[in-house]
Structure formats: structure tokens, C-alpha cells
């Protein structure tokens, strides 16, 4: 069973860690979606559990067309045209391009990218979380995650995942994951 824990507020860290340990012991995989990873320094996740920084996904979000035009095509052309003996110069030119051209453009257009926060959360969840790891169960870990879970309910249902408040109902008494 692949479980995604929504722990954006981080207020119930010890419960999330215990449930993630149960899932891993039962042979499943656990991914914890957190708002601030620094809050989790004193409560480390069990071995085999992944931590995903949700705020980084929202910050880094850029529409696909913008990424293609500003990031991918120019960097690809530099990489292809400046090969061989010019590769050192090409790396410096790519660094210069990112620092002096691409990043300022993204900073100026940042508000435009993030006009609709709910749509950004939905796209970031589809593209960065659910596309990389299959999810069978989404566990809402704290009160702050309730808002995110309600906004992303359609995304989770479309991916085939179920929403729950605990993994206790999904694990049999023997500790093995159901079906």
C-alpha cells in the first residue's frame, strides 16, 4: 500500500511518524507532504519514508510554456552548440543565463504565475507528487491539511486514491495491508 500523509501544519508529527512506521512495517511505502521541513528535525521519519516539501512545489511552479521558452530551449541550445573544447565556457554561459536572464524574468512574472493558488496546488500535486509515485491512500494528518485535502479531493479521486484520517482502518489487525 502506498500512502501519502498530508502534514502541512506539522502539529501531529508524532502520530504521522508512528503511522508511517506502521505502513512501512506492513510492506508499504510512506510519503509525507510537509509545509516546513525544519519542523520535522526533532521528529525524524522512519527509514524508508520520503519527505516532500509542499511549499517548495508551490514556490517553484511555472507554467509549462514559460519553462519551455525561458528555461529549456535556451539551455538546450547552449548545451548543444557549446560542446567539446567550449564546454567550460558553455557552463559559465548557462550559469550567467540562469542568474541574469531567467531568474529575473521568473521573479517579475511570479505574481502572474500564482494568480490562482488553488489551480497551482492542483497542478503541482498532479505533476510533482502523484506523477512520480503511485498513491493508494491519502491520510490527512492535521488541521491545516484539511483545507489542502478538500481543494485537492478531485485530484486524489481521479488518481484512484482514497482519503482517510488514519491508516488504522486500512491495516488489518495482523499488520498486513489490505488488498
C-alpha positions as CSV (number, residue, x, y, z in Angstrom):
1,X,0.0,0.0,0.0
2,X,1.4,3.4,-1.0
3,X,0.3,6.1,1.5
4,X,0.6,9.9,1.2
5,X,0.4,11.7,4.5
6,X,-0.7,15.3,4.4
7,X,1.1,17.0,7.3
8,X,1.3,20.6,6.1
9,X,0.9,22.1,9.5
10,X,3.1,19.6,11.3
11,X,1.1,19.8,14.5
12,X,0.7,16.0,14.8
13,X,4.2,14.9,13.9
14,X,4.5,12.0,16.4
15,X,1.2,10.5,15.1
16,X,2.4,10.8,11.5
17,X,5.7,9.2,12.3
18,X,4.0,6.3,14.1
19,X,1.6,5.7,11.3
20,X,4.3,5.9,8.6
21,X,6.3,3.3,10.6
22,X,3.2,1.0,10.6
23,X,2.8,1.3,6.8
24,X,6.5,0.6,6.2
25,X,6.4,-2.4,8.6
26,X,3.4,-3.7,6.7
27,X,5.4,-3.6,3.5
28,X,4.0,-0.4,2.0
29,X,5.6,2.9,1.1
30,X,5.1,6.2,3.0
31,X,5.4,9.7,1.7
32,X,4.9,12.7,4.0
33,X,3.9,16.0,2.4
34,X,5.1,18.8,4.8
35,X,4.8,22.5,4.8
36,X,8.0,23.3,6.6
37,X,10.7,20.6,6.8
38,X,12.5,22.4,9.6
39,X,9.7,21.5,12.0
40,X,10.5,17.8,11.5
41,X,14.1,18.0,12.7
42,X,13.2,16.6,16.2
43,X,10.8,14.0,14.8
44,X,12.7,12.1,12.1
45,X,10.7,9.9,9.8
46,X,11.3,6.2,9.8
47,X,13.8,4.6,7.4
48,X,12.2,4.3,4.0
49,X,9.7,7.1,4.3
50,X,10.1,10.1,2.0
51,X,9.5,13.7,2.9
52,X,8.3,16.1,0.3
53,X,8.3,19.9,0.8
54,X,5.0,21.2,-0.4
55,X,5.9,24.9,-0.1
56,X,8.9,24.3,-2.5
57,X,6.5,22.9,-5.1
58,X,4.3,26.0,-4.8
59,X,7.2,28.3,-5.0
60,X,8.9,26.6,-7.9
61,X,5.7,26.4,-10.0
62,X,6.0,27.8,-13.5
63,X,3.6,27.1,-16.4
64,X,4.9,24.6,-19.0
65,X,5.0,27.1,-21.8
66,X,7.1,29.5,-19.8
67,X,9.5,26.8,-18.7
68,X,9.9,25.7,-22.3
69,X,10.5,29.2,-23.7
70,X,12.7,30.7,-20.9
71,X,14.5,27.6,-19.5
72,X,14.6,24.6,-21.6
73,X,15.1,25.8,-25.2
74,X,17.9,28.4,-24.5
75,X,19.8,26.0,-22.1
76,X,19.4,23.2,-24.7
77,X,20.8,25.4,-27.5
78,X,23.8,26.4,-25.3
79,X,24.5,22.8,-24.3
80,X,24.3,21.6,-28.0
81,X,26.2,24.5,-29.5
82,X,28.9,24.8,-26.9
83,X,30.3,21.3,-26.7
84,X,33.8,19.9,-26.7
85,X,36.5,22.4,-26.0
86,X,33.9,25.1,-25.4
87,X,32.1,23.2,-22.7
88,X,33.7,25.2,-19.8
89,X,32.6,28.4,-21.4
90,X,29.1,26.9,-22.1
91,X,28.7,26.0,-18.4
92,X,29.6,29.6,-17.4
93,X,27.3,31.0,-20.0
94,X,24.4,28.7,-18.8
95,X,25.1,29.9,-15.2
96,X,25.1,33.5,-16.4
97,X,21.9,33.0,-18.3
98,X,20.1,31.5,-15.3
99,X,21.3,34.1,-12.9
100,X,21.0,37.3,-15.1
101,X,18.2,36.4,-17.5
102,X,15.9,33.5,-16.5
103,X,15.7,34.1,-12.7
104,X,14.8,37.9,-13.0
105,X,12.1,37.1,-15.6
106,X,10.6,34.4,-13.3
107,X,10.8,36.9,-10.3
108,X,8.9,39.6,-12.3
109,X,6.3,37.2,-13.6
110,X,5.9,35.3,-10.3
111,X,2.7,37.0,-9.3
112,X,1.3,36.3,-12.7
113,X,2.2,32.6,-12.3
114,X,0.5,32.4,-8.9
115,X,-2.8,34.2,-9.7
116,X,-5.0,31.3,-8.8
117,X,-3.4,29.4,-5.8
118,X,-5.9,26.6,-5.9
119,X,-5.1,25.8,-9.6
120,X,-1.4,25.9,-8.8
121,X,-1.8,23.5,-5.9
122,X,-3.7,21.1,-8.2
123,X,-1.2,21.2,-11.0
124,X,1.7,20.9,-8.6
125,X,0.1,17.9,-7.0
126,X,-0.6,16.2,-10.3
127,X,2.8,17.0,-11.8
128,X,5.2,16.7,-8.9
129,X,3.7,14.4,-6.4
130,X,1.2,12.0,-8.0
131,X,3.0,11.5,-11.3
132,X,6.2,10.4,-9.6
133,X,4.7,8.0,-7.0
134,X,1.5,6.0,-7.2
135,X,-0.8,6.6,-4.2
136,X,-3.5,4.3,-2.8
137,X,-4.4,6.2,0.3
138,X,-4.1,9.8,1.3
139,X,-4.1,10.4,5.1
140,X,-5.0,13.9,6.4
141,X,-2.6,14.4,9.3
142,X,-3.5,17.7,10.8
143,X,-6.0,20.6,10.7
144,X,-4.0,22.7,8.3
145,X,-4.0,19.8,5.8
146,X,-7.8,19.7,5.8
147,X,-8.0,22.7,3.5
148,X,-5.5,21.3,1.1
149,X,-7.2,17.9,1.1
150,X,-10.6,19.5,0.4
151,X,-9.1,21.5,-2.5
152,X,-7.3,18.5,-4.0
153,X,-10.1,15.9,-3.4
154,X,-10.9,15.6,-7.1
155,X,-7.2,15.2,-7.9
156,X,-6.9,12.3,-5.4
157,X,-10.1,10.6,-6.5
158,X,-9.0,10.9,-10.2
159,X,-5.7,9.2,-9.3
160,X,-7.6,6.3,-7.6
161,X,-6.5,7.2,-4.0
162,X,-8.9,7.2,-1.1
163,X,-9.0,9.9,1.6
164,X,-8.7,8.9,5.3
165,X,-7.8,10.3,8.7
166,X,-5.7,7.3,9.8
167,X,-4.2,4.2,8.4
168,X,-5.6,2.2,11.3
169,X,-8.7,1.4,9.3
170,X,-6.8,0.2,6.3
171,X,-4.4,-2.1,8.1
172,X,-5.7,-5.5,9.3
173,X,-5.0,-6.4,13.0
174,X,-2.2,-8.7,11.9
175,X,-0.4,-5.6,10.5
176,X,-0.7,-6.5,6.8
177,X,-2.1,-4.1,4.3
178,X,-5.4,-5.0,2.8
179,X,-5.7,-5.9,-0.9
